[in-house]
Amino acid sequence: MGENCEGQCRQTQFAELDKVIEEYRGTPGALIPVLHKAQEIFGYLPEEVQYRISQGLGLPLADVYGVVTFYSRFTLVPKGKHDIGVCLGTACYVKGAGELVGWLDKELGLKPGGITRDGLFSLETTRCVGACGMAPVVTIGEEVKGRLTVEQFSEIIREYQQK
Ligand code: FES
């Protein structure tokens, strides 16, 4: 799935998406459920998928894109098994959040907006998440961690590599 799916695999995903579109065509409010199913099928919603949906449901591509970017549960980029969020707001940055991002790049080749080759981790940087007292703040999946040094962060990442 996701970015490692090409050729035949991709065709199968599109065939599955076409079935979903067929099922919902003509139904009012079809866009959100179709986007949900599409994200389940592809793991994310790249432009080619949005285009297929806009054609299939007879909606302008701008409308589809508008919904995808409005709801945080939809993603334009592939997500890893564990999605990491590092806050780069001022308080977090001052407390070393940039070093955590640098460590991910150096150790895992993981850059903001990217995913590791093994699909285990993806990384997003965020603006202030409103927990400056815990700076630097990192989320991994549903977990929130604060006041992390690079050493503590690297230990946490290694634990997740075993999960
Ligand atoms: S700057 Fe990171 S939580 Fe506020």
Boltz pocket constraint, residues with backbone or C-beta under 6 A from the ligand:
constraints:
  - pocket:
      binder: B
      contacts: [[A, 87], [A, 88], [A, 89], [A, 90], [A, 91], [A, 92], [A, 93], [A, 127], [A, 128], [A, 129], [A, 130], [A, 131], [A, 132], [A, 133], [A, 135], [A, 136], [A, 137]]
      max_distance: 6.0
